[in-house]
Amino acid sequence: MEKNAIAMVPLFKGLSEAQLNSMARAFPRRRYGPGETIFAEGETAEGFYVLLSGRLKIYKLSPEGKEQILHIIEAGEPFAEVALFSETTYPAYAEAIGQSEVMFFSRRAFHQLVREDPSIVMNMLAILSQRLKYFTRLVEDLSLKEVPQRLAAYLIFLAQREGSHSVSLGISKGQLASLLGTIPETLSRIMAKMAGRGIIEMQGRRIRIADRASLKALAAGEKLLQ
């Protein structure tokens, strides 16, 4: 089961069964419960992680203690890759949202793995490229767009990732508000307006995109009217 979980990770695409078995034996796995911290901002970065199951949030804290979620990590994604390229500290916090299992790769162990199979480097570059695009869009959204446009863009991102008109948030409304740089009350009002206009339909933590064209227009800058 552990080998199968590793095989599903895009980073390790193309590895042989023998290599996957070796990794399952050699690299430590750690389990975390909801609310447990994997690492804190400023801690020495000794390696990076891959999320095998569950869901995590990457976030920073303002001097006043306000939380800003930067990214939601889903199963199969690596995180804290900065540790691969320099001896530094983690630039943000990582915390489990639900029951989660991660695999830890020390910098030295990963470098050895790369020497054995250089194709992993190409997989890593592809993932880092996607992550860079995501954060570029996040900075643009937080600095240039209003909350309705940010929410619309995020729903489109989820729909594209899941390949469906019905998407699962997977996080609480408070966490989604933090990710979008707003507060839960404002987010609730915006979602209600979008539902009132027939753009989305809300079903608990699942949202069905009822009018994709209007959602795209909203993400592009159209105002959300009463």
C-alpha positions as CSV (number, residue, x, y, z in Angstrom):
1,M,0.0,0.0,0.0
2,E,2.9,2.3,0.8
3,K,4.5,1.6,-2.5
4,N,1.3,2.3,-4.3
5,A,0.9,5.7,-2.6
6,I,4.4,6.7,-3.6
7,A,3.8,5.6,-7.2
8,M,0.9,8.0,-7.4
9,V,3.2,11.0,-6.7
10,P,3.9,12.9,-9.9
11,L,7.5,13.6,-8.7
12,F,8.3,9.9,-8.8
13,K,6.7,9.2,-12.2
14,G,8.7,6.7,-14.2
15,L,10.5,5.0,-11.3
16,S,10.9,1.3,-11.4
17,E,9.1,-1.0,-9.0
18,A,12.4,-1.8,-7.4
19,Q,13.1,1.9,-6.8
20,L,9.6,2.4,-5.3
21,N,10.1,-0.5,-3.0
22,S,13.5,0.9,-1.9
23,M,11.9,4.3,-1.2
24,A,9.1,2.8,0.8
25,R,11.7,1.1,3.0
26,A,14.3,3.9,3.1
27,F,12.4,7.2,3.7
28,P,10.6,7.9,6.9
29,R,6.9,8.5,7.0
30,R,5.2,10.7,9.6
31,R,1.6,11.0,10.6
32,Y,-0.1,14.2,11.8
33,G,-3.5,14.9,13.2
34,P,-5.7,17.9,12.4
35,G,-4.0,21.1,13.7
36,E,-0.5,19.6,14.1
37,T,2.4,21.5,12.8
38,I,4.8,19.8,10.4
39,F,7.3,22.7,10.5
40,A,7.3,26.4,11.6
41,E,8.6,29.4,9.8
42,G,12.2,30.0,10.7
43,E,13.0,26.4,11.5
44,T,16.1,25.0,9.8
45,A,15.1,23.4,6.5
46,E,16.8,20.0,6.5
47,G,14.7,18.5,3.7
48,F,11.4,18.5,1.9
49,Y,8.2,16.5,2.1
50,V,5.7,14.7,0.0
51,L,2.1,14.5,1.2
52,L,1.0,10.9,0.7
53,S,-2.6,11.3,2.2
54,G,-4.7,14.0,3.8
55,R,-4.5,17.7,3.3
56,L,-2.2,20.5,4.6
57,K,-2.1,24.3,4.6
58,I,1.0,26.4,4.0
59,Y,0.6,29.8,5.7
60,K,2.3,32.8,7.2
61,L,1.5,34.9,10.2
62,S,1.5,38.7,10.3
63,P,3.1,40.6,13.3
64,E,-0.4,40.9,14.6
65,G,-0.9,37.1,14.4
66,K,-3.3,37.2,11.4
67,E,-3.0,34.0,9.3
68,Q,-2.6,34.2,5.5
69,I,-2.9,30.8,3.8
70,L,-0.6,30.6,0.8
71,H,-1.4,27.2,-0.5
72,I,-3.5,24.1,0.2
73,I,-1.4,21.0,-0.3
74,E,-3.2,17.9,-1.7
75,A,-2.2,14.3,-1.6
76,G,0.7,13.6,-4.1
77,E,2.2,17.1,-3.9
78,P,5.7,17.9,-2.6
79,F,6.2,20.9,-0.4
80,A,9.1,22.8,1.3
81,E,11.2,22.2,-1.8
82,V,13.3,25.3,-0.9
83,A,15.4,23.0,1.3
84,L,16.8,21.2,-1.8
85,F,18.6,24.2,-3.1
86,S,20.1,25.9,-0.1
87,E,20.8,25.4,3.5
88,T,18.2,27.8,4.8
89,T,15.1,28.0,7.0
90,Y,11.5,27.2,6.1
91,P,9.8,30.4,4.9
92,A,6.3,29.6,6.2
93,Y,4.3,27.3,8.4
94,A,2.9,23.9,7.4
95,E,0.0,22.4,9.3
96,A,-2.3,19.4,8.8
97,I,-5.9,20.1,8.1
98,G,-7.0,16.5,8.5
99,Q,-5.4,13.2,9.3
100,S,-2.3,13.3,7.1
101,E,0.7,11.2,6.3
102,V,3.9,12.6,4.8
103,M,7.2,11.2,3.5
104,F,10.3,13.1,4.5
105,F,13.4,13.5,2.2
106,S,16.6,14.9,3.7
107,R,18.6,17.0,1.3
108,R,21.4,14.4,1.2
109,A,19.0,11.5,0.6
110,F,17.3,13.2,-2.2
111,H,20.6,14.2,-3.9
112,Q,21.5,10.5,-3.8
113,L,18.2,9.5,-5.3
114,V,18.8,12.0,-8.1
115,R,22.2,10.5,-8.9
116,E,20.5,7.1,-9.2
117,D,17.7,8.5,-11.5
118,P,18.2,12.0,-12.9
119,S,14.7,11.9,-14.5
120,I,13.4,13.0,-11.1
121,V,15.0,16.4,-11.6
122,M,12.8,17.0,-14.7
123,N,9.7,16.0,-12.7
124,M,10.7,18.4,-9.9
125,L,11.3,21.2,-12.4
126,A,7.8,20.7,-13.9
127,I,6.2,20.8,-10.5
128,L,8.1,23.9,-9.4
129,S,7.1,25.6,-12.7
130,Q,3.4,24.9,-11.9
131,R,3.9,26.2,-8.3
132,L,5.6,29.4,-9.6
133,K,2.6,30.1,-11.9
134,Y,0.3,29.5,-9.0
135,F,2.1,31.9,-6.6
136,T,2.4,34.5,-9.4
137,R,-1.3,34.4,-9.9
138,L,-1.9,34.5,-6.1
139,V,0.2,37.7,-5.7
140,E,-1.6,39.3,-8.6
141,D,-5.1,38.3,-7.3
142,L,-4.3,39.6,-3.7
143,S,-2.9,42.9,-4.9
144,L,-5.0,43.7,-8.0
145,K,-8.4,41.9,-7.7
146,E,-11.3,42.3,-5.4
147,V,-12.6,39.4,-3.4
148,P,-15.4,38.3,-5.8
149,Q,-12.8,38.1,-8.6
150,R,-10.4,36.1,-6.4
151,L,-13.1,33.6,-5.5
152,A,-14.2,33.2,-9.1
153,A,-10.6,32.6,-10.2
154,Y,-10.1,30.0,-7.4
155,L,-13.2,28.1,-8.3
156,I,-12.1,28.0,-11.9
157,F,-8.7,26.7,-10.8
158,L,-10.4,23.9,-8.8
159,A,-12.7,23.0,-11.7
160,Q,-9.7,22.7,-14.0
161,R,-7.7,20.6,-11.5
162,E,-10.7,18.3,-10.8
163,G,-11.9,18.2,-14.4
164,S,-15.5,18.8,-13.2
165,H,-18.2,21.5,-12.9
166,S,-18.7,20.4,-9.3
167,V,-15.7,21.1,-7.0
168,S,-14.9,20.2,-3.4
169,L,-13.4,22.9,-1.3
170,G,-11.9,20.5,1.1
171,I,-11.3,23.3,3.6
172,S,-13.5,25.3,6.0
173,K,-15.0,28.6,5.0
174,G,-12.6,30.4,7.4
175,Q,-9.6,28.7,5.7
176,L,-10.9,29.6,2.3
177,A,-11.3,33.2,3.4
178,S,-7.7,33.3,4.7
179,L,-6.5,31.9,1.3
180,L,-8.4,34.6,-0.5
181,G,-7.3,37.4,1.8
182,T,-10.7,38.2,3.3
183,I,-12.9,37.3,6.3
184,P,-15.5,34.6,6.5
185,E,-18.4,37.0,6.7
186,T,-17.4,38.8,3.5
187,L,-16.9,35.5,1.8
188,S,-20.3,34.2,2.8
189,R,-22.0,37.3,1.4
190,I,-20.2,37.0,-1.9
191,M,-21.0,33.3,-2.3
192,A,-24.7,34.1,-1.5
193,K,-24.7,36.8,-4.2
194,M,-23.0,34.4,-6.7
195,A,-25.6,31.8,-5.9
196,G,-28.4,34.4,-6.2
197,R,-27.2,35.3,-9.7
198,G,-27.2,31.6,-10.7
199,I,-23.5,31.5,-11.1
200,I,-22.9,28.7,-8.5
201,E,-24.9,26.3,-6.5
202,M,-23.8,25.5,-3.0
203,Q,-24.1,22.0,-1.5
204,G,-22.2,22.0,1.8
205,R,-18.5,22.0,0.9
206,R,-19.2,21.2,-2.7
207,I,-19.9,23.9,-5.2
208,R,-21.4,23.3,-8.6
209,I,-20.5,25.8,-11.3
210,A,-23.9,26.5,-12.9
211,D,-22.8,29.4,-15.2
212,R,-19.2,28.9,-16.3
213,A,-19.2,31.9,-18.7
214,S,-20.4,34.3,-16.0
215,L,-17.8,32.9,-13.6
216,K,-15.0,33.5,-16.1
217,A,-16.3,37.0,-16.7
218,L,-16.2,37.6,-13.0
219,A,-12.7,36.3,-12.7
220,A,-11.6,38.6,-15.5
221,G,-12.8,41.7,-13.6
222,E,-16.6,42.0,-14.1
223,K,-18.3,43.5,-11.0
224,L,-20.6,41.3,-8.9
225,L,-23.8,43.3,-8.8
226,Q,-26.6,43.0,-6.2
